[in-house]
Amino acid sequence: MEPRDLSAHSPYVPGRGVEEVARDLGMAPEELTKLSSNENPHGPSPAAVEVLREYAPKVHVYPKASHTDLTERLATEWDVEPTQVWVSAGADGSLDYLSRAMLDPGDRVLVPDPGFSYYGMTARYHHGTVASYPLSKADDFEQTAAGILDAYDSERIVYVTTPHNPTGSELPRAELVTLLDRVDEHTLVVVDEAYGEYADVESAAGLLDDHDNLAVTRTFSKAYGLAGLRIGYALVPAAWGETYARVNTPFAANELACRAARAALDDDDHLEKSVETARWGRDYLREELDAHTWESAGNFVLAEVGDASAVADASQRAGVIVRDCSSFGLPGCIRISTGTREGTKRAVEVLNRVAREVTEA
Ligand SMILES: *Cc1c(COP(=O)(O)O)cnc(C)c1O
């Protein structure tokens, strides 16, 4: 007895967790600065934590009102109909729902390379195939409509990440509008705004009224600091009506996550602090790292360090975990998430030292 042929499915490679690394190194988790998964160094909003405590004794019931309340809160926030808000287990869950809603077997999606691996994975899970458009290091990973359309061959879904992980580049609004106008009628453009809060531009959600071939994904995992709860959402075209009810996993977003997300949405102070620290951190990393770096609109910076796997290993041994970007198809580069001010400073000090040692070795 065997599962079906999964040889085309490559496993997702996450940044390593603090506990596993600490165990390997024989260190206490507190001694480590984890800057490998773009998490919020300030933790979750205290208001969200309070709600988690309050509702923990009530998780024996299925989430119902909590899900509806979050959906309605988000609909108000984005000025869309509640049916346009697809709450899911992380934004990754939304990508799955979009695949379910859009893909017939054999349909192709177009994804950025380098880019977030889950776009291709979810397409394959849903019996789709994957093509890519290049973002080139030589052009500083610039994102343009022309660059995407060059590779475009009438795919069913085109994925755009802005700010882009792991490069930090953005697709300007005018370019997005061009893309939306030029793709074929049956193509959905998915704009992944997992890092949207850190950028200095408006969300693509504002284009939903005028473009019925656009979906936007957002998450509570990054700026809201709720990665462990797995909660995110997609904003979809109004014309899709009740489609969500046909594709969603029953009760996919859990009670605590829905309630905490709503509390986090109301905690402006925590969000502001998180964004401010990230903006400070990306500037600091760019100024202070002895490496070529790229401008970033996210809570991370991509840096070219030569032997990236040696640098990432040495840095980890010194207590700072960063992401080797080989799995993104960017050998030679590491991605450093912004930490607290203290954590970011420590990262710069460690990385500059170990990069020197690796080069001299
Ligand atoms: C982190 C991330 C997501 C979503 O993460 P979830 O935790 O599933 O919400 C989506 N896209 C990109 C590019 C990301 O980096």
The ligand as a Tripos MOL2 file, in Angstrom:
@<TRIPOS>MOLECULE
LIG
   15    15     1     0     0
SMALL
NO_CHARGES

@<TRIPOS>ATOM
      1 C1          4.6430   34.0490    5.9150 C.3       1 LIG1
      2 C2          4.1090   34.1000    4.5400 C.ar      1 LIG1
      3 C3          2.7960   33.7520    4.2380 C.ar      1 LIG1
      4 C4          1.7330   33.2790    5.1650 C.3       1 LIG1
      5 O1          1.9970   32.6650    6.2490 O.3       1 LIG1
      6 P1          0.8360   32.0700    7.1680 P.3       1 LIG1
      7 O2          1.5480   31.8620    8.4370 O.co2     1 LIG1
      8 O3          0.3510   30.8230    6.5010 O.co2     1 LIG1
      9 O4         -0.2390   33.0880    7.2470 O.co2     1 LIG1
     10 C5          2.3510   33.8730    2.9460 C.ar      1 LIG1
     11 N1          3.1450   34.3190    1.9820 N.ar      1 LIG1
     12 C6          4.4100   34.6550    2.2250 C.ar      1 LIG1
     13 C7          5.2330   35.1550    1.1120 C.3       1 LIG1
     14 C8          4.9420   34.5440    3.5020 C.ar      1 LIG1
     15 O5          6.2070   34.8560    3.7000 O.3       1 LIG1
@<TRIPOS>BOND
     1     1     2 1
     2     2     3 ar
     3     2    14 ar
     4     3     4 1
     5     3    10 ar
     6     4     5 1
     7     5     6 1
     8     6     7 2
     9     6     8 1
    10     6     9 1
    11    10    11 ar
    12    11    12 ar
    13    12    13 1
    14    12    14 ar
    15    14    15 1
@<TRIPOS>SUBSTRUCTURE
     1 LIG1         1 GROUP 0 **** ****
